[in-house]
């Protein structure tokens, strides 16, 4: 079942078009990695999927609802299409537990007890339950990203978006976050990941989108994308990423 799809979306910044007529669908329960050079539009495209970036033309459909229409409830939408950012976006003046319960209470209208139970379930899953009462500002980068993942999962989203979740981490912290993501992706969740970690993309993905100059230049399986000796552009990109 196609859970999310775009139809000819176009996005520009200051008169420069950064996304060109992108039409693509995502199937429920699959993992899609989006790769490509810096400036190719990967993160911008990802942010259009939950309308953090408005588009100039085209449509984005979540199930069969056009979420680009002004009548869309974007706060509700973003509980269903959750996102983990490069720079964590935690509330540093709150505890780990509070970071994972505030959205549940404010948006999902769960009771504090329900929200706490749900948050602790996911904090345990990402290995951060022991830090529940610690202030978020006291955590390492890798710990913050794991809390951000738990916070997103606590909202019970239908789709998980990851925008280069390891790009702000020290090299020794990258592995712990990728391990958590691998665990999540083994649970039949729908995930769309912008990443520069090629080995990770190969391991977890059902599908790879290669973006170049604001377009999807190649859309295929791991085998089709990483072993396409005839595609000079992706061969150049992969060579630089080694």
C-alpha positions as CSV (number, residue, x, y, z in Angstrom):
1,X,0.0,0.0,0.0
2,X,1.3,3.5,-0.9
3,X,1.2,5.5,2.3
4,X,2.9,8.7,1.0
5,X,3.3,10.1,-2.4
6,X,4.3,13.3,-4.2
7,X,3.0,14.6,-7.5
8,X,5.2,17.0,-9.5
9,X,6.4,19.0,-6.5
10,X,8.5,22.1,-7.1
11,X,10.4,24.1,-4.6
12,X,12.5,27.2,-5.0
13,X,14.6,29.5,-2.8
14,X,15.2,33.0,-3.8
15,X,14.2,32.3,-7.4
16,X,16.5,29.2,-7.7
17,X,14.6,25.9,-8.2
18,X,15.9,23.2,-5.8
19,X,13.2,20.5,-6.5
20,X,12.1,19.9,-10.0
21,X,8.7,18.1,-10.6
22,X,9.4,15.2,-8.2
23,X,6.8,12.5,-8.3
24,X,7.4,9.4,-6.1
25,X,5.5,7.1,-3.8
26,X,6.5,5.2,-0.6
27,X,5.1,1.9,0.4
28,X,4.1,1.0,3.9
29,X,6.6,-1.0,5.9
30,X,9.6,-0.2,3.7
31,X,12.9,1.6,4.3
32,X,13.9,4.1,1.7
33,X,17.3,5.8,1.8
34,X,17.9,9.1,0.0
35,X,21.5,9.7,-1.1
36,X,23.3,12.2,-3.2
37,X,25.8,15.0,-3.2
38,X,25.4,18.1,-0.9
39,X,23.1,20.6,-2.4
40,X,21.1,18.1,-4.4
41,X,17.9,18.8,-2.5
42,X,17.7,15.7,-0.3
43,X,16.9,17.5,3.0
44,X,14.6,20.0,1.3
45,X,12.6,17.1,-0.3
46,X,12.4,15.3,3.0
47,X,11.0,18.4,4.7
48,X,8.3,18.8,2.1
49,X,6.9,15.3,3.1
50,X,5.6,16.7,6.4
51,X,5.2,20.2,5.1
52,X,8.1,21.7,7.1
53,X,8.9,23.2,3.7
54,X,6.0,24.6,1.7
55,X,6.0,23.8,-2.0
56,X,5.3,26.1,-4.9
57,X,3.4,23.6,-7.0
58,X,2.4,20.0,-7.0
59,X,0.9,17.9,-4.2
60,X,1.9,15.6,-1.3
61,X,-0.6,12.9,-0.4
62,X,-0.6,11.1,2.9
63,X,-2.8,8.1,2.3
64,X,-5.3,9.8,0.0
65,X,-5.3,13.2,1.7
66,X,-3.6,16.2,-0.1
67,X,-1.7,17.6,2.9
68,X,-0.6,20.7,0.9
69,X,-4.1,22.1,1.2
70,X,-4.5,25.0,3.6
71,X,-7.2,23.1,5.5
72,X,-4.8,20.4,6.6
73,X,-4.1,20.1,10.3
74,X,-0.3,20.2,10.2
75,X,0.2,19.6,14.0
76,X,-1.8,16.4,13.7
77,X,0.0,15.5,10.5
78,X,3.4,15.8,12.1
79,X,2.4,13.3,14.8
80,X,1.8,10.8,12.0
81,X,4.9,11.7,9.9
82,X,7.5,12.0,12.6
83,X,11.0,13.5,12.1
84,X,14.4,13.2,13.6
85,X,16.6,16.2,12.7
86,X,20.4,16.7,12.3
87,X,20.6,18.9,15.4
88,X,18.3,17.0,17.8
89,X,15.8,19.8,18.6
90,X,15.5,18.8,22.2
91,X,14.4,21.2,25.0
92,X,17.6,21.6,26.9
93,X,15.8,23.1,29.9
94,X,13.7,19.9,30.3
95,X,14.5,16.4,31.4
96,X,14.8,13.5,29.0
97,X,11.4,12.2,30.1
98,X,9.8,15.6,29.8
99,X,11.1,15.9,26.2
100,X,9.4,12.6,25.4
101,X,6.1,13.4,27.1
102,X,5.3,17.0,26.3
103,X,4.2,16.3,22.8
104,X,2.1,13.4,23.8
105,X,0.3,15.5,26.5
106,X,-0.1,18.7,24.4
107,X,-0.9,17.2,21.0
108,X,-2.2,13.6,21.6
109,X,-4.0,14.6,24.8
110,X,-2.6,11.7,26.7
111,X,-2.6,11.8,30.5
112,X,0.8,12.4,32.2
113,X,0.8,8.8,33.4
114,X,0.0,7.4,30.0
115,X,2.6,9.6,28.4
116,X,5.3,8.6,30.9
117,X,4.6,4.9,30.4
118,X,4.8,5.3,26.7
119,X,8.0,7.4,26.8
120,X,9.7,5.0,29.1
121,X,8.9,2.1,26.8
122,X,10.7,3.8,23.9
123,X,13.5,5.2,26.1
124,X,14.2,1.6,27.1
125,X,14.2,0.6,23.5
126,X,16.9,3.1,22.6
127,X,19.0,2.4,25.7
128,X,18.2,5.8,27.4
129,X,15.7,4.8,30.2
130,X,18.4,5.2,32.9
131,X,18.8,8.9,31.8
132,X,15.1,9.7,32.0
133,X,15.5,12.2,34.8
134,X,18.6,13.8,33.5
135,X,18.5,17.2,32.0
136,X,18.8,17.1,28.2
137,X,21.7,19.6,28.2
138,X,23.8,17.1,30.1
139,X,23.7,14.5,27.4
140,X,26.3,13.7,24.7
141,X,25.3,14.2,21.1
142,X,24.7,10.5,20.5
143,X,22.5,10.3,23.6
144,X,20.5,13.4,22.5
145,X,19.9,11.8,19.1
146,X,18.7,8.5,20.8
147,X,16.3,10.6,23.0
148,X,15.1,12.4,19.8
149,X,14.3,9.0,18.3
150,X,12.5,7.9,21.4
151,X,10.5,11.1,21.4
152,X,9.4,10.6,17.8
153,X,8.4,6.9,18.5
154,X,6.4,8.0,21.5
155,X,4.0,9.8,19.2
156,X,3.2,6.6,17.4
157,X,3.9,7.9,13.9
158,X,2.9,6.1,10.7
159,X,6.1,7.2,8.9
160,X,9.5,8.0,10.3
161,X,11.7,10.6,8.6
162,X,15.4,10.9,9.4
163,X,17.3,13.9,8.1
164,X,21.0,13.0,8.2
165,X,20.7,11.9,11.9
166,X,24.4,11.3,12.3
167,X,25.9,14.3,10.6
168,X,26.2,16.4,13.8
169,X,27.8,13.6,15.8
170,X,31.4,12.8,16.7
171,X,32.6,9.7,14.8
172,X,32.6,7.5,17.9
173,X,28.9,8.3,18.5
174,X,27.7,7.5,15.0
175,X,27.7,3.8,15.5
176,X,25.4,3.9,18.6
177,X,22.8,5.9,16.7
178,X,22.9,3.7,13.6
179,X,22.5,0.6,15.8
180,X,19.3,2.1,17.3
181,X,18.0,2.9,13.8
182,X,18.8,-0.6,12.5
183,X,16.8,-2.0,15.4
184,X,13.8,0.2,14.6
185,X,14.0,-0.6,10.9
186,X,13.7,-4.3,11.6
187,X,10.2,-3.7,13.0
188,X,8.3,-3.3,9.8
189,X,8.0,0.5,10.1
190,X,7.9,2.9,7.2
191,X,11.2,4.9,7.2
192,X,12.6,7.5,4.9
193,X,16.2,8.4,5.6
194,X,18.5,11.1,4.2
195,X,22.0,9.7,4.9
196,X,25.6,9.9,3.8
197,X,26.4,6.6,5.5
198,X,26.6,4.3,2.5
199,X,27.2,1.1,4.3
200,X,24.2,1.8,6.5
201,X,22.0,2.5,3.5
202,X,23.1,-0.7,1.9
203,X,22.3,-2.7,5.0
204,X,18.8,-1.4,5.9
205,X,17.2,-0.2,2.7
206,X,14.6,-1.8,0.5
207,X,15.0,1.0,-1.9
208,X,17.5,3.8,-2.8
209,X,16.7,7.2,-4.2
210,X,19.8,9.0,-5.7
211,X,19.2,12.7,-6.0
212,X,21.2,15.1,-8.1
213,X,20.5,18.7,-8.9
214,X,17.0,18.6,-7.4
215,X,15.8,15.6,-9.3
216,X,15.6,11.9,-8.5
217,X,18.3,10.6,-10.9
218,X,18.0,7.0,-10.0
219,X,15.3,5.0,-8.1
220,X,16.0,1.3,-7.4
221,X,17.0,-1.5,-5.1
222,X,20.3,-1.5,-3.3
223,X,21.7,-3.9,-5.9
224,X,20.5,-1.7,-8.8
225,X,21.9,1.5,-7.4
226,X,25.2,0.4,-5.9
227,X,26.1,-2.0,-8.6
228,X,25.1,0.0,-11.7
229,X,28.5,0.2,-13.5
230,X,26.9,2.0,-16.4
231,X,25.7,5.0,-14.5
232,X,28.6,7.4,-14.5
233,X,27.1,10.0,-12.2
234,X,26.4,7.6,-9.3
235,X,29.7,5.9,-9.8
236,X,31.4,9.2,-9.4
237,X,29.4,10.0,-6.3
238,X,30.1,6.6,-4.7
239,X,33.8,6.8,-5.5
240,X,34.0,10.1,-3.6
241,X,32.1,8.6,-0.6
242,X,34.6,5.8,-0.1
